[in-house]
């Protein structure tokens, strides 16, 4: 691969990155884990404006489908040990050029969330890393997965009137990983925790229950389903355990996921993850935040019948990555948290 790196911003403990269609154009947002800005960029990597200066603590951001620039975001999740005041907020562009921020729901320790569509309904699915703690690194109160149908009109929600959520799964120790995966034409959520990796399928009808399938029971930090070997069946790529150093890929054999690949060396504090096409090939992009702090891509070599690895960057320490294609070129935006750097990687075969 031919890789061109461009640093597009410096942002203290930059963390979350997400697409946003704003004024009819493809843009993206980058926000900080600590108290710092949320920045809106165009698809060329140029800064458009500051959405907010604080409070930060942003783990996830998701555009409201059909809304003109409105999105949801987590606020005040500063670390696993400083997340009791975490919430999901509604962020709306206003006529005066400002951005309005209102509370959708107070949800202590909310780490990941998303909006999933099925059969005309939009569902909010939210994952709490834990449910409480009494001291540093206390994991005695497992996290939960919550869900609710998202109303069409969000204008009435505020600190006093909040969205009511329903627990759809509890007992999720170190409930860290989330990835949206389209499976059989249906948007699903792949959620990772210390008790394993689960796939959550939204209901076909609003009143029905979510379908929850356990894929593996291995303690996991993050996971994604992607057909890495192009055989028509998606493989399961897993970063393990919580903030761990192991990368594995599992292949489904007779209905069970069995290990087909283990990365050749430990990668400390695995965190960033993308699964999908890169330069026309099914790929898994991984970033880790300690040790060599690298960003690399895994693909399948059909001639050799094995997974191959190609380095994208080293010494960067990515927290999250976002991939898109522009002008027939693949672009990865990485929030290189460990060096306070937002980077754009333009990648060609």
N, C-alpha and C positions, 0 to 999 in steps of 0.2 A: 504493500500500500504506500501511496505517496501522501504524506501528512504535512499540512501547513497549520501551524499554531499561531493564534493571535490573542493576546490578552486584551479583553474588552472592558474590564473594570477591576478595581480593587475594592473588596468589600469584606469587612471584618467577619470572620467565621461564616462566610457565605455558605448556604446550605440548600435551600429549596429552589427548584427550577421547573417552570411549567409553561406550556403554550397558552397564548391568548390571542383571539381574533379581536382586534381593536380598530374601530373606524374602517372596517372592511378589509384590514390588512393582517397578514400573519405576523404576529409578534411573539415575544416570550417574556416571562417575569423571572426575576431572581431575587431572593430574599434571604435574610440572615437568621442564623440560629440564635445569636445574641442580640443585644439592642443595637440595631442599625437599620439601614434603608431597605425598602423594597423598590427595585428598579425595573422599569419597563424598557425593553429593547425592541428595535425592529429586527427583521430577519437577516439584515446585513451585520448585526451586532452593534449598531449605533444606539446610544442611550437616547430615549425619547423624553422620559420624565421620571421623577420620583413619585411613587404612589403613596408612601408614608415614610417617615423618619424613625418611628418607633411605634409599638414596643418591641417588635421582633419576636423571636421565639417561633419561627415559621417552619413547620415540618412538611406541610402540604399546601398546594394551591390548585384549584380546579375551576375552570370556567363554567358558569351556569349555561347549559345548552340553550341556544336561541337568544340569549341575552347579549346586548350590545356592550361588551366589555366588562360586564359584571362577573365577579368570581367569588369563590369562597376560599378562606385561608385559615390555617391555625395561627393563633397568637399565644404568646407566653409559655411555650414549651421550650425552656432554655437548656434543659438537660434532663436525663432520667431522674435526677435528684432535685430538680427545680421545675416541676411541672404541675403543681397542685392547682394553679390558677389558669391552666390552659383552657382555651375555648375555640370554637369555630365562629368566624365572623363573615359577614356579607360585605363585599367591597364593590362600590358602585361609582362609575364615573359620573360627575355632575356637570351641569351646564357652565359653571364658572371655572372649569378646568381643574377643580379639586376632585378628590376621591372621598366619598362618604364611607365610613366604616361603622357597622352596627353588629351587635351580637346576634347570632343565630341560635347558639346553644352553648352554655357553660358546660364543659366536659373535662374534668380534671384528668391529666395524663394522656389526653388524646394525642396520638402520634401520627397516624396515617388516616386519611379518609379519601373518599372518591364519590363521584356521581356515576351511577350505572343505569343504562336505559334498557327497558324491555317492554315490548308490547304497548308502547305509547306512554308508559310510566317512567319517571325518573326517581331512582332510589338513592338516598344518601346512605353510605356504609362507612362506619367510623370505628377505628380500632384504638383502644387505650393500651398503652404499654404495660401498665399496671393499674390497680384500682386504689392504691394508697400506699403510704410508707410512713414509718415512724423514725427512721434513721437512715443515714447514707447507705446506698446499695441494699436497701431492704426490698426483697422480692417476694415477701410472704403473702401479698395480696395480688393474685393473678389479674391480668387484664381481661377485657371483654371485647366482643364485637357487637356493635349496635347498628340498627337500621331504621329508616323511616322513609315514607314516600315524601318526595320534595314537592311542596305546593307550587303552583304556577306563579303565584304572587308572593314575593318575599318582603314586600314593603312594610308589613305590619310587625315584623319581628324586631325585638330589641331586648335590652337587659331585663325588662319586666315580663315580656311575652316571648317565650322561646319555643323552638321546635321540640316536640315530644319524641323521644327515641325509645326503641324497644331493644332489649338484649336478645340477640339471636344465638350467641354462644359465649359461655364464660369459661373459667379455668385456664385461660390462655397466658401461661407464664412467659414473661419476656416477649410480649406480643409486638414484634418489631416490624416484620416485613410485609409489604403490600405490592401487588402488581396486577394491573388490569390485563386480562387475556381474553381474546375472542376465541371461543371454543364452539365449533359447530354453528357458527353464525350468531352466537349468544355472548354478550358481554358478561364475564365472570371475574371474580376477585380471588387471586391466589394470595393467601395470608400465611405468614410463617411465625412460628413461636417455638418455645422450648419443648412443647409437646408434639411438634411436628408441623407439616405443611398441609393446609386445607384449601379446597376450592369451594367457594361460595357462589351458588347460582341463584340469581334473583327469581322471584316467583313470576309465573306467566300471568297470573291475576293478582291484583292488589291484596286481596284478603288471604291468599295462600301463604304457606311457609316457604322460607328459603331452603334450598337443597344444599346440604353441607357434606362434602366428600373428603375424607382424609386420604391424602396421596402417599405420604410416608410418615413414620413416627419418629424420625431422627430430629433431635434438637437443631433448629435452623434459624438463621437471621434474616435471610431474604431468599426468594425463589421466583423463577419464571418458567413458563412452558413455551418452548419454541422447537420447531421441527428442524433440528440442527443438521440431520443427515438426509433431509429431503425425501423421506420414505413414506410421507403421508401421515405419520403419527408423531405427535409432539413429545419431545423429551423434556425432562424436568431438570433444570439447572439450579443448584442450591449453594448458597454461601452459609457456612456453618462453623461452630454453633453461633450463639449471640455475639455479634461483633467479632467473629472468629477468624481463623486463618486458613480454612479449607474450602476448596471449590470442587464440587462433584457434579457430574451429570448422570442422570438415571434414565434408563430406557425401559419402556413398558413392555413386559414380556409375560404373556398369558395372564394379563390383567393386573400384574404387579410390577412396581417400579424397582428395577435392579440396576446396580451401579455399572456404568459403562466407561466412566472416565473419572480419574482423580488428578487434579492439577499437580504437576511435577514438583512443586515446591510450596511451602507455606506462604501465604500472603496475609500479612498481619492487618487486623481490623478491616476485614472486607466490608464494603458498604454500598458503593455505587453499582447499579445494575441496569443493563438494557438488553432486551431480547427481541430480535427482529432482523430485517434485512440490513446489511451494510455493504455497500458497493455491489449490490446484486446477489449477495450470498447470505443465507441464514447465519446469524452471528449472535454471540453472547459477549457483551462488553462489560468488563468488571473493573472497578477501581477500589483501591484499599488505602487506608489512612495512616498506617504506621509502617515501619521498615523502609522499603524502597519507595513506598507511596506511589505506586504505578497505576497506569490506566492501560488495559490491554484487551485484545479481542480474541475470542476462540471461534474457530470455524472447523468444518469437517472436510478433510481431504479424501475425496471418493476413491482416488487411485490407490492411496496408501491405506485406506480404510481406518483412519484414525483422526482424532482431534488435533488441530495445530493451533499454536499460539503466536500472535504478533503484537509486539509492543507499540503503544501509541504515544505514551509519555511516561516519564519517571520523575520522582521528586515533587509530585503535584498534590497527592493526597485528596482525591475527589470524594465528596460526600454523596453527590447525585449527578446524573447525566440526563440530557434530553437530546433525542435524535430527530432530525428532519432532513428533507431533501430540497435543495434550491438550485435552480439552473443545472439540473442533472448532476449535482455534486452532493455527496453525503456530508452533513454537518453534525457534529456533536458539541453541545454546550456542556461544559463541566464546571460545577461549583467546587473548585479546588480549595476546600475549607482550610486545610492545614497550612496554606500559604496565602490565604485571604485573596484569592485570585479567581476571577471569572474568565474562563478561557473558551475560545471558539476553535475547534479543530475541523478543518476542511479536509476531507479524506477522499482520495481517488484511488482506483485499482492500481 
